[in-house]
């Protein structure tokens, strides 16, 4: 059996309880190199076979899993953050399907949520934004034309931009070209929730200077949107005194 496990955002105690238990039970662990906190490997039992996938091809990963299956062993494929976001898991699952090898997924906490926790953010503030766009700039992996930064920027929603820290100058240009004001709040978070985390709140037009000043060119998440400033938003209707729910009758007071 194979388990695809999300390692969480970085802090060793932000893996799920289920993920931790799967690591403890695993006979084989294949982890995603420097993107995964190595302290998580301390959950492995003493005789666990551990592989760093940063040094492996897809074919070599599948070969290790296949060999473990033949021996009746349990494999954990430990991915960074939440495997369903930029985890390259589907291609592995398709290979396992072809081999008749069973697998399950265990979710993890993605970096955008770790970053929000570090900055005490709410992405979906009433009157500001009710959507969170998770995206990336194109690099060696292309991005569909309709999902280019300019098109997504037109929505003026909260945005979490992955895998783009080395292209911040171009990213800022495209965000502004798409409709954001240069003064729109932004944040640059290096290794969110890791011990070495660095987080800086700035604006779109100062993102690049912020990255240069602090030497951040990789392993960082970029957040964009007015929600980062958490100002001029409306309070939630859920707790309004004139709002009834299935658990509370409206108190007929004017909502301010």
C-alpha positions in Angstrom: 0.0 0.0 0.0 1.2 3.5 -0.8 0.2 6.7 1.0 0.7 10.1 -0.4 1.1 12.3 2.6 1.2 16.1 2.8 4.1 17.2 5.1 2.5 20.5 5.9 3.9 24.0 5.6 7.2 23.3 7.3 6.9 23.3 11.1 7.3 19.7 12.2 4.1 19.9 14.3 1.9 21.1 11.5 1.7 17.7 9.8 -1.7 16.1 10.4 -2.1 13.4 13.1 -3.0 10.9 10.4 0.2 11.9 8.4 2.3 11.5 11.5 0.9 8.0 12.2 1.5 6.9 8.6 5.1 8.0 8.9 5.4 6.0 12.1 4.0 2.9 10.4 5.9 3.2 7.1 8.4 0.6 5.9 9.6 2.9 3.1 9.5 6.7 3.0 10.3 8.7 -0.2 10.4 12.4 0.8 10.6 15.5 -1.4 14.1 16.6 -0.5 14.8 20.0 1.0 11.2 21.0 0.6 10.3 18.8 3.5 11.4 19.5 7.0 13.9 16.7 7.8 12.8 16.6 11.4 9.6 14.8 10.2 11.8 11.8 9.4 12.3 11.4 13.1 8.8 9.8 13.2 10.1 6.9 11.1 10.8 3.6 12.8 14.4 2.5 13.1 14.4 0.0 10.3 12.5 2.3 7.8 14.1 2.6 4.4 14.3 6.3 3.5 14.9 7.9 0.0 15.3 11.5 -1.1 13.3 12.0 -4.2 15.2 15.1 -5.2 17.8 12.8 -6.6 15.3 10.5 -8.4 13.4 10.4 -11.6 9.7 9.5 -11.8 10.7 6.1 -13.0 13.1 5.5 -10.1 10.4 6.6 -7.6 8.0 4.1 -9.1 10.7 1.4 -9.1 11.2 1.8 -5.4 7.5 1.7 -4.7 7.0 -1.4 -6.9 9.9 -3.2 -5.1 8.4 -2.4 -1.7 5.0 -3.7 -2.9 6.5 -7.0 -4.0 7.9 -7.4 -0.4 4.6 -6.5 1.1 5.8 -3.2 2.6 4.0 0.0 3.2 5.3 3.1 1.4 4.8 6.8 2.4 5.4 9.3 -0.4 6.0 12.4 1.6 5.3 15.6 -0.3 5.7 19.2 0.7 2.6 21.1 1.9 -0.6 19.8 0.4 0.2 17.3 -2.4 -2.8 18.3 -4.6 -1.2 21.8 -5.1 1.9 21.7 -7.3 2.7 18.2 -6.0 3.2 16.3 -9.2 1.2 13.4 -7.6 -1.2 12.6 -10.5 1.5 11.3 -12.7 2.7 9.0 -10.0 -0.8 7.8 -9.3 -1.3 7.0 -13.0 1.9 4.9 -13.0 0.6 3.0 -9.9 -2.8 2.5 -11.6 -1.0 0.9 -14.5 0.8 -1.4 -12.1 -2.3 -2.3 -10.1 -0.8 -0.8 -6.9 -3.3 0.7 -4.4 -2.8 4.1 -2.9 -4.5 6.7 -0.7 -3.9 10.4 0.0 -3.5 12.2 3.3 -3.9 16.0 3.0 -1.5 18.6 4.4 -1.5 22.3 5.2 -0.4 24.3 2.2 2.1 27.2 2.4 -0.6 29.8 1.7 -2.4 28.8 4.9 0.8 28.7 6.9 1.7 32.2 5.6 -1.8 33.4 6.6 -1.3 32.1 10.1 2.1 33.7 10.4 0.6 37.1 9.4 -2.8 36.6 11.1 -4.6 37.1 7.8 -8.1 36.4 6.7 -8.1 36.1 2.9 -11.9 36.4 2.5 -12.9 39.7 4.2 -16.4 40.8 3.4 -16.4 43.8 1.2 -12.8 43.3 0.2 -12.5 39.8 -1.3 -14.4 36.6 -1.1 -12.0 34.5 -3.3 -8.5 33.2 -2.9 -6.6 32.6 -6.2 -3.8 30.1 -5.9 -1.5 30.4 -8.9 2.1 30.7 -10.2 4.1 32.3 -12.9 5.1 30.2 -15.9 8.7 28.8 -15.7 9.8 25.5 -17.0 6.2 24.4 -16.5 3.9 26.4 -18.7 0.7 28.1 -17.5 -2.5 28.0 -19.6 -2.9 31.3 -21.5 -6.3 32.0 -19.8 -4.5 31.7 -16.4 -1.8 34.3 -17.0 -1.2 36.6 -14.1 -2.7 39.6 -15.9 -6.1 37.8 -16.4 -6.2 36.6 -12.8 -5.2 40.1 -11.5 -8.3 41.5 -13.1 -10.5 39.9 -10.4 -8.9 42.0 -7.7 -9.2 39.0 -5.3 -6.7 37.8 -2.8 -3.9 35.9 -4.5 -1.3 33.4 -3.3 1.5 33.1 -5.8 3.7 30.0 -5.6 7.0 29.2 -7.3 7.6 32.7 -8.5 10.1 34.3 -6.1 12.8 34.4 -8.7 10.6 36.4 -11.1 9.2 39.1 -8.8 10.0 42.1 -11.0 8.1 40.6 -13.9 5.4 39.4 -11.6 4.8 42.9 -10.2 4.7 44.3 -13.7 2.0 41.8 -14.8 0.0 42.3 -11.6 -0.2 46.1 -12.3 -0.8 45.5 -16.0 -3.7 43.3 -15.0 -5.4 45.9 -12.9 -3.9 46.1 -9.4 -2.7 49.4 -8.2 1.0 49.5 -7.4 0.1 50.5 -3.9 -1.9 47.3 -3.4 -0.7 45.5 -0.2 1.5 42.5 -0.8 3.6 40.2 1.4 6.7 38.1 0.8 7.0 35.0 3.1 10.2 32.9 3.0 9.8 29.3 4.3 6.5 29.9 6.0 6.3 28.3 9.5 9.8 27.0 9.3 12.2 28.0 12.1 14.0 30.3 9.6 10.8 32.0 8.3 11.0 35.6 7.2 7.8 37.6 6.4 7.6 41.1 5.0 4.5 43.1 4.3 5.0 45.7 1.5 3.2 46.7 -1.7 3.2 45.3 -5.2 5.5 48.1 -6.4 7.9 47.4 -3.6 7.9 43.6 -3.8 11.1 43.4 -5.9 13.0 45.9 -3.7 11.9 43.9 -0.6 13.1 40.7 -2.1 16.5 42.2 -3.1 17.0 43.8 0.3 16.4 40.5 2.1 18.1 38.3 -0.5 14.9 36.2 -1.1 14.9 34.5 -4.5 13.4 31.1 -3.9 11.3 29.0 -1.4 9.0 32.0 -0.8 5.3 32.7 -1.3 3.9 36.0 -2.5 0.6 37.2 -1.3 -1.3 40.0 -3.0 -4.6 41.9 -2.2 -6.3 44.4 0.0 -7.1 41.7 2.5 -3.5 41.8 3.6 -4.0 45.3 5.1 -7.3 44.1 6.8 -8.8 47.6 6.7 -12.1 49.0 5.5 -13.8 45.6 5.5 -17.4 44.8 6.5 -18.1 42.7 9.6 -19.5 39.2 8.9 -23.3 38.9 8.8 -23.0 35.6 10.6 -22.6 37.4 14.0 -24.8 40.4 13.3 -27.5 40.9 16.0 -30.2 41.2 13.3 -29.2 38.0 11.6 -30.9 34.7 12.4 -29.2 31.3 12.1 -30.3 27.8 12.8 -28.9 28.2 16.3 -29.7 31.9 17.2 -32.7 34.2 16.6 -32.1 37.7 15.5 -32.1 40.2 18.3 -33.7 42.9 16.1 -30.9 45.4 16.7 -29.6 47.6 13.9 -26.5 46.2 12.2 -23.6 48.6 12.2 
